Amino acid sequence: MPAPEASPVVILGAGGHAKVVIEILRDSRPDLRLVGLLDADPSPRSLLGAEVIGDDSRLPGLRREGVAKAFVAVGDNRRREALGVNLQEMGFELVKAVSPRACVSPSARLGSGVAVMAGAVVGAEAELLDLVIVNTGALVDHECRLARAAHVAPGCALAGRVSVGERALLGVGVSVVPGASIGADAVVGAGSCVISDIPAGVVAKGLPARPGEALPRGDLA
Ligand SMILES: CC(C)(COP(=O)(O)OP(=O)(O)OC[C@H]1O[C@@H](n2cnc3c(N)ncnc32)[C@H](O)[C@@H]1OP(=O)(O)O)[C@@H](O)C(=O)NCCC(=O)NCCS
């Protein structure tokens, strides 16, 4: 039987995170054919052999031409969420990018547009809602729940039943004890250790992580 034709997919974003996603999709999704990248800077250029073909204004045209799948490769949580919701409203399906070198439990649940990078481990009955990033080498153990557009940065270690709120960022190498809860839009500083709940919308850092000032809006990634 001939192989089914690959579906066209467009990636939003053309930075370092997009490079990782391009390689994951090439490695793991023979069912997809990358038509190009859209970026706020639409100047034509190549990223690992993939071409920047314009900015978001191309989306309606691409949709009309039959491109029905997309991936948001943008690190900033708020922006990734906004772009993802917009794409879904336009009728795009958000594909997943799960590295073949990640280890994801068969009982884990992954939403649309989720990225799981190489070396990451996602445990039994973990739940990753739409647009979550589990970055390189991060450990997300059993029954963790990562809400929409949360980002667990490289090398984090989340014990079982940790809850991470919408758009929260856990910086590089953060550790979280079992069952702790991190509120929506919180940022936990790189290398911090969370031993108790972190409220929504604060920056918490240190050993142990202590909530500090309310978060000024913007990308602290
Ligand atoms: C916590 C963080 C958000 C603070 O950013 P910021 O508000 O710009 O902080 P500053 O660099 O101005 O530092 C403010 C103070 O916090 C301290 N600090 C900053 N980051 C810290 C951290 N991760 N752990 C402990 N202390 C930290 C600084 O030493 C400084 O202390 P001082 O006032 O005594 O001199 C940032 O340092 C961080 O860790 N971001 C995570 C980045 C990341 O891992 N992204 C993932 C990309 S994939």
The ligand as a MOL file (V3000), in Angstrom:
LIG
                    3D

  0  0  0     0  0            999 V3000
M  V30 BEGIN CTAB
M  V30 COUNTS 48 50 0 0 0
M  V30 BEGIN ATOM
M  V30 1 C 14.4690 34.5560 38.7870 0
M  V30 2 C 14.6490 35.4380 37.5560 0
M  V30 3 C 13.3510 35.4280 36.7560 0
M  V30 4 C 14.9330 36.8240 38.0810 0
M  V30 5 O 15.1050 37.6850 37.0240 0
M  V30 6 P 15.2940 39.2520 37.3310 0
M  V30 7 O 14.0770 39.7730 38.0060 0
M  V30 8 O 15.7060 39.9010 36.0610 0
M  V30 9 O 16.4280 39.2090 38.4450 0
M  V30 10 P 17.8440 39.9600 38.5400 0
M  V30 11 O 18.7980 39.3350 37.5880 0
M  V30 12 O 17.5920 41.4400 38.4590 0
M  V30 13 O 18.2820 39.5860 40.0240 0
M  V30 14 C 17.5890 40.0800 41.1450 0
M  V30 15 C 18.1490 39.3890 42.3720 0
M  V30 16 O 17.7210 38.0140 42.3610 0
M  V30 17 C 18.8610 37.1480 42.3900 0
M  V30 18 N 18.5460 36.0130 41.5110 0
M  V30 19 C 18.2570 36.0610 40.1910 0
M  V30 20 N 17.9840 34.8220 39.7390 0
M  V30 21 C 18.0880 34.0030 40.7850 0
M  V30 22 C 17.9350 32.6140 40.9200 0
M  V30 23 N 17.5820 31.8580 39.8660 0
M  V30 24 N 18.1020 32.0600 42.1300 0
M  V30 25 C 18.4360 32.8390 43.2140 0
M  V30 26 N 18.6150 34.1740 43.1380 0
M  V30 27 C 18.4440 34.7410 41.9300 0
M  V30 28 C 20.0100 37.9870 41.8540 0
M  V30 29 O 21.2400 37.4720 42.3160 0
M  V30 30 C 19.6690 39.3290 42.4250 0
M  V30 31 O 20.0260 39.3410 43.7870 0
M  V30 32 P 20.5400 40.6850 44.5270 0
M  V30 33 O 19.3710 41.6460 44.4530 0
M  V30 34 O 20.8220 40.2290 45.9140 0
M  V30 35 O 21.7140 41.1330 43.7600 0
M  V30 36 C 15.7870 34.9570 36.6150 0
M  V30 37 O 17.0540 35.1800 37.1890 0
M  V30 38 C 15.6830 33.4760 36.3190 0
M  V30 39 O 16.1710 32.5920 37.0460 0
M  V30 40 N 15.0010 33.1610 35.1680 0
M  V30 41 C 14.8300 31.8250 34.7040 0
M  V30 42 C 15.3790 31.7410 33.2780 0
M  V30 43 C 15.2470 30.3470 32.7200 0
M  V30 44 O 15.7210 29.3860 33.2980 0
M  V30 45 N 14.5830 30.2370 31.5620 0
M  V30 46 C 14.3920 28.9970 30.8970 0
M  V30 47 C 14.7630 29.1330 29.4380 0
M  V30 48 S 14.5880 27.6120 28.5700 0
M  V30 END ATOM
M  V30 BEGIN BOND
M  V30 1 1 1 2
M  V30 2 1 2 3
M  V30 3 1 2 4
M  V30 4 1 2 36
M  V30 5 1 4 5
M  V30 6 1 5 6
M  V30 7 2 6 7
M  V30 8 1 6 8
M  V30 9 1 6 9
M  V30 10 1 9 10
M  V30 11 2 10 11
M  V30 12 1 10 12
M  V30 13 1 10 13
M  V30 14 1 13 14
M  V30 15 1 14 15
M  V30 16 1 15 16
M  V30 17 1 15 30
M  V30 18 1 16 17
M  V30 19 1 17 18
M  V30 20 1 17 28
M  V30 21 1 18 19
M  V30 22 1 18 27
M  V30 23 2 19 20
M  V30 24 1 20 21
M  V30 25 1 21 22
M  V30 26 2 21 27
M  V30 27 1 22 23
M  V30 28 2 22 24
M  V30 29 1 24 25
M  V30 30 2 25 26
M  V30 31 1 26 27
M  V30 32 1 28 29
M  V30 33 1 28 30
M  V30 34 1 30 31
M  V30 35 1 31 32
M  V30 36 2 32 33
M  V30 37 1 32 34
M  V30 38 1 32 35
M  V30 39 1 36 37
M  V30 40 1 36 38
M  V30 41 2 38 39
M  V30 42 1 38 40
M  V30 43 1 40 41
M  V30 44 1 41 42
M  V30 45 1 42 43
M  V30 46 2 43 44
M  V30 47 1 43 45
M  V30 48 1 45 46
M  V30 49 1 46 47
M  V30 50 1 47 48
M  V30 END BOND
M  V30 END CTAB
M  END
